[in-house]
């Protein structure tokens, strides 16, 4: 048994005299190498938006995988990975290594959707893993993006936090795997960004133009399309060393005619508003970060700047081509190119650069909240002896009647969306369990989730032949940080059980008795 109290972190104390004043260590500090756990709640939110503003679409905000690293002075201090973030908010445990008994600066790196990045070519970095070092993470690059609807877009966050080992929360976790641990009181917010830009292309014709305008081709010329993109931010010097691709890159265009018309005398803001144009790029394009570019759309800039070639036609007329010289591409920015196409061959371009709005992911230290012990549903108070009598059931041939069954009251209030399941152990086939809330039976197990209203858990016998048999009731749940289900503590604590004839804090033993005689 450990004599020190459990802090929810990996904790490693300094033992060299030079590391602390006078070579002293707090008496209640964790000993060298002692392991502690930290609970971190991650709330992930996305929102649907249109293609014409600077905020991410559903596919661009979806989180398929999440990996979190923590480093202290370049040394590994924690790692977490999950590919199950369907239930929001997402809650997980992350272990950290503390190299100080007071405060320490922790460098956090968050990576979402690593599967969206394809890595090819000479010197390609190894796949991200638990053993990836801080230097490897900072230098990680990719050469191609996979299908966004399937894999999402890669996202990152690099953030430093100062944590105080003595900043203890007054909350006490009731999770059975972490009973007695102490929480550190922090609420950290990570704002993820995308390491690439986004390009939108829109077209319109002058008001009154009767010719049918079609965009027949959109091409990123090879000069400005770079061969790789880094996951984490780099200096311009590093980016300028990246070579360009061989061959141009064709984009997918919308086949329909351009229908939007731009009125004469329109304001400057309306001229730059993509909503006044027809979207002509069928699939969003995500250009790699590029420090080279042009200061004007119609003037050639740096040799390695991005250039968009637009092929178009009016009616049965000859195919025409125009070039748009793009500015430097900055990560997490949305570039809208709005083209006014004239039948006489003139093109007027307005482009707008907007922040590609990030999605906020608040991290806070918290645990699932529920009542322990579970109590009789009829509101019976705890007897003077400190224990409820053993619950009993008798067989009733009417399955819809509560007579003969035993009902418990159970309430789990958080985290939002946390599922739980009543579980019968030892003789489960001889008994049946059902769940009610506010007098209505809930048969859909997906709806057994944290709620401010209490649930009724009803156990009944299924046969008159099983008198004397017992069954154990537990409540299981699957933490989002684990693949395995766990049983909650529902019978008090191991050294202070609250139900007679039950020997475990995770279960309550129920006995079948004879049918009462009137």
N, C-alpha and C positions, 0 to 999 in steps of 0.2 A: 504493500500500500504506500502511496505517496503521502508525505507529510504536508507538502505544500498544497495550496488550493489550486484547482484546475482553472487556468485561463485559456480561453478558446483561441489559442495560437500555438504553433511550434515555438518553444521558448528555449533559447540558449544563452546562458549568462556568461559575462566576461570573467575570466579567472586570472588573467595577467594583472599584476599590480598596476602597471602603467595605464590600464584601460579605464580605471575608475579612481576618483580622488582617494588618496591614502590607501589604495588597494582594497577598499571595502566593498562588500556586496550586501544588499538588503537581505535580512534574515528570511523573509518569505519569498524571495526570488526563486525561480525554477532552477534546478541544478543542471549542469552541462549535459546537453543531449536529451533532456526531458521533453516529451512530446505533448502538445496541447492542440486543441482544435478550435477553429473560428467559424462561426455561422454567418453567412452573407446572403442577404435576400436581394435578388436581381429582378426588377420589374421592367419588362420589355414591352414597349408600345409602338405601334405603327398606325398610320392613317392613310386613307386613300385620297389621292389628289389628282388633278388633271395633268396632262402631258405638257401644258404650256407654261406652268410656273416653275419656280426654282426649287420646289420641294420634292422629295422622293416618292415614287409610286409604291404600291403594295409590294411588287416583286423586288424593288430596289431596297426596301426596308425589311424584308423578311429575314429572319435569323434561322439558319439551318443547323449550324454548329457554332459553338462558342468555346474559346480557349483563353485562359487568363494566366499570365505569368507574373511573378513578383520577384524582384531582385533587390538585394541590399549591397551597395558597393560593388556591383557586378557579380555577386555570389547568388546562387539560386536560393530563394526564400519561400517559394510556393508555386503550385501549379494546379490548374483545374481544367477539365475538358468535359463537354457534354454534346451529344448530338440529338438531344431530346428537349426542345424548347417550345413544344406545342402548347403547353398549358401556361398561361400568363396570369400573374407574374411568376417568374422562374426563381426558385429558391435552391441554394446549394451551400455546402460546406467547403471551405478552402483552408488548407493548412499553411501557416506562415512560420518562418524561422525568425525568432527574435535574437539579435546579437547584442542586445542591451537590456538592462533592467529598468530603464526609464523611457527614453524616446529614441526612435530611429526613423530615418527617411527610407521609404519603400518606393521603388520604381515599379509601377504597374504597367503591364502591356496587355491590352485586350484585342483579340483577333476573332472576328466573326466570319463564317463562311469560307474557311480556308480551302474547301474543295472547289471553290469557284476559280481558283488560280491554277493554270497549267504551267509547268516548268519544263523547258526543253533547252538543249544546247550545251556547249562546252562550259564546264565550271558551274553547272546548275546546282543550286543549294539543295541540301537534303530536306525531306519533308519535315514539317513542324512536329515536334513530339515533346514529351515531358522533359527530355534531356537537352532540348535546344538551349544554347547559351544566349546571354544577352547580346553579345556581339553578332552571333549568327542571326538572331531575330532582327537586329537593326539592319543587317546586310541582306536580308531575304528579298529576292526578286522573283518575278514571274514573267512569262512571255506571251500569255494569252488568257482570255477570260472564257469560261465555259457558259453554257446556256443559263441566262439569268433567271428564267422562270423555274428552272429546276434547282440550281445551286445558289441563287441569289448573287449579290455582289460582295466582294471582299470588303471588310470594314476593319478599322483599327482605332486604337486609342493609346496614347503614350502619356502617362500622368504620374507625377511624384506626389506622395503624401507623407506627412510626418505623423507617426502613430505613437501614442503614449501607452506604455505597458501598464501603467497604473490607472488609466482612465476606464474604470470599471462601471458597467451598466448595472442598474438595480433590478433588471429583469432576470428571472431564473428560468432556464429552459426546462420543459417538462418532457421533452423527447426522451424515450427510454434509453437510447444509446448515449445520451449526453446529460443525464440527470446529475446535478451537482456541479456542472461546469459553470464558469463565470464568463459573462459576455463583456467585450470591450465596447464602449459607447461611442460609435461613430456612424455617420451617415455620409457615404461617399457617392458622388455622382460622376459617372463616366459618360462622355458624349462621343459616340462613335462617328467616324467620318469614313469616306471612301477614298482610296488612294489614287483614283482616276478621276478624270473629268467626265462630263456628259455633253453631247452635242445634239441640238435640235435644229432642224432645217425646215423653214416655212416659206411659202411663196404666195404671191398675190399678183393680180394684174390691175392696171389703172381702171377706174370706174368708167363704164361705157365701152370698154374693149369687148368686141364681139367674137374675136378669134378664140378658139379653144386652146388653152395653155396646158401643156403636159410636161412634167419633169421626167425625162427619159433616163437619166443617169446621175448618180452622185458618187464621186470618187475622191478618196484621200490620197494625194500624191505621195510617192515613196519618200521624198526628201525629208518630210517632217514627221513621218510615222516611225516612232522609235521601236527598237527590237525588244525592249524590256521595260518593266516598271517596278519600282521598289514598293514594298508594303509599308515601310516606315518612312517618314520624311527624310530627305537628303539635302545636301548643299547643292547650289547651282553648279559648282565645279564637278561634282559627281555626276549630275544629270547630263552635263555637256559632254561627258566621255562616252555616253551611250550612242551606238551606231544606229543608222536608219535601216529600215527593211529594204529588201530587194524586190522591186515591183510595186505597183500601186495597189491600193486596197479599195475594192468596190463595196459600196453600201447598198442596202436594199431600199428601193424607192416604192412609193405608193403609186399604183397603176392608174388611179382615177384622175380625171381632169381637175385642174385647180379652179375652184369656184369663187373664192373670196376676191372682192374688188376693193381697192383702196381709193377713198374719195380725195379729190383735190383739196388742198388747204387743211388737211388733217394735222393735228398737233404733233409735236415731236414725240411726246410720250406715247400717243396712239400709234405713231409710225413704228415704234420699237416694240409694240405689244404683240406677241405671237398670236393672241386670240383673234386678231384682225386678219390673220393669214391662214392659209390651208397647210396643214402638216403634210410634208412630202417625204419624210424619212419614215419608212414603214416599221423599222426596228431601231430602237435607240442605239446610238454609237457612243462608246466610252473611250475617248482618246487617252493615251498614256500621257503622264506628266511631261512637259517639255518647256525648258526655260527659253527656247528660241521662239521668235514670232515677229509680227509686224505691228506697227502702231496705227495702220490704216488698212481697211479691207481691200482697197484697190491699189495698194503700193507694195511691191515685193519687199519683204523684210529680210530677216536672217536666212542664210542658205538652208538651214535645217529647220526652219519654221513650218508649221502645218499649212497646207494649201488645199482648199476644197474646190474641186472641179464640178460644175453644174452643167449638165446637158439638158436641153429643153427644145420644144418646138411649139409653134403656133399653127393650129389647123394643119393644112397640107403643106405648109412651108418647109424650108430646109431646116435640118437640125442645126442647132446653135450651141455654143459653149461659152461659159463664163467662169472666171476664177475668183475665188474669195480667199484673201490672205488673212489667216487667223492670228490672234494675239497669242502670247505665251499661254500654255495650258497649265493651270494650277489645279492641284488635287482638290476634290470635293467642290468644284465650281461647275455651274451649268451655263453653257454657251448657246445662246439662241441666235441663229442666223436667219434674218427676215429679208427676203428678196422681193423687190417689186420689179417684175419682168415686163418690158415694153415690147410691142410687136415690131418696133423698128430696130431691135437688137440691143437697146439700152437696158442696163441693169442698175438698180439702186439698192444698196445693201445697208441694212441697219443690224448691228449685232449688239447683244446685251449680255453682260456677264453678271451672274447672280450667285450668291452662296447656295450651294446644294445643301439645303437645310438638313442638319443632323437630327438623329433620333436620340432622345435622352434615356439613359439607363441608370436609374438611381440604385446604389448599393447601400444597404443598411443591415446592421447586425440585429437579427431577430430570430425567433423560433415559432413553430406552430403552437397555437394556443388552444387548449381544450381543458375540460373539467376532469379532475381526478380526485376521488374515485367517481365512477358512474353511480347513480343513486336510483332507488326505486321510483318508477314513474308516477306512483300515486302520492309522492311527496312525503313519505314516511321519514321522520327525522332519525338521525343516528342514535341508536340506543345508548343508554348510560355506560354500558360496558365497552363502547368504542367500536362495536362491530355490528353490521346488519346480519340477521339470521340467514342461513343458507337458503337461497331461492329454490322453490319447488314448483313442479308443473304436474298436471294430470291430464290424461287423454280426454279430448272432446272431439267427437266425430264431425262437428261443424267447424271446418277450417277457418271460417270468417268470424267466428265468435271469439272474443277475448277470454271467455271463461276457461279456466284450466291452464292458461298460459301465464308467463311471468314477463313483465315489462320493465325495462330500465330507461332512465332518462340520460341522454348523452348530448353534449354540446361541444362542437369545435368551431371556434370563431375565426381562425386564421392559420396560415396565410390564405388570401383569396384564391379560390379554385382548388384548394387542397382536397383530394379525394380520400375517402376512408371506406373500409369494408368490414361489416360484422362477420366474424369467422368462428365456426364451431369446430372444436378440436376434441379428439377422443370420443368416439361414437357419434360422428356427425350425421350418419344415416338414420339414426333413431330420433332425431329432433330436427326442427326446422326453425329458421330465423327469418324475420321480416322487419321492414323499416317503415315507420310512419312519421309524418310531420304535420302538426296542426290537424290531427285527426284523419289525414288522408294517407293511404299506403303509397309508398314510392317504390315502384318495381324496377325502375331504370337505375342501374348501379352508377351510371355516369352522373346522376343527380345527387349522389351521396357526397356532398362537398361541404366545406366550411360555411357556416351560416350563423346569423345572430339568433335564430330560433332553434330551440332544442329539438332533438329527434327522439322518437320512441323506438327502442329496439325490443322486439317481442319474440320470445322463444316459446315454442309449444312442442308437445309430444306428438308423434305420428302414429303410435300404436299403443293399445292397452296392454300388450304383452311385455313391455319393457320396464315394468315397475322395479324400482331399485337401481336402475341404470343412471349414470350421470353423464354429463357433457360439459365441456369447458368453453365458455364464451370469451373470445378475444376480439380486439378491434385492430385490424391491420391497416397499414397505409404504406405507400411507396414514396419515399422521399425523392425529390427530383435530382438529388445528388447521388443516388444509388440505384442500381438495377434490381436490388433485392427488396422485398417487402419487410416491414418491421412491425412488431406489435407494440401498441401504446401501453403505457401504464394506466390501468383502469381500476386497480384494486389497492390504491394507496401506494405506499413504499414497501420495499422488501422487509424492513424492520418495523413496519406499522401497517399491516394489512387490515382492510376494512370489511371483509365479508367472511363469515364463518365457513369452515370446511374448505377454504381455498388457500393454497400454499404458495401461489405465485402472484407477483404484483401485476403481471400481464393478463391474467385470466381469472374468471369467476366460475366456480363449479356449481352446476344446476342439477338437481336430482328429481327424477320422476317418482311420484307417489301414487298410492291407490286413489281411485275415483271416490270422492267423498260420498258418504251415504246420508241421504236426507232423514 
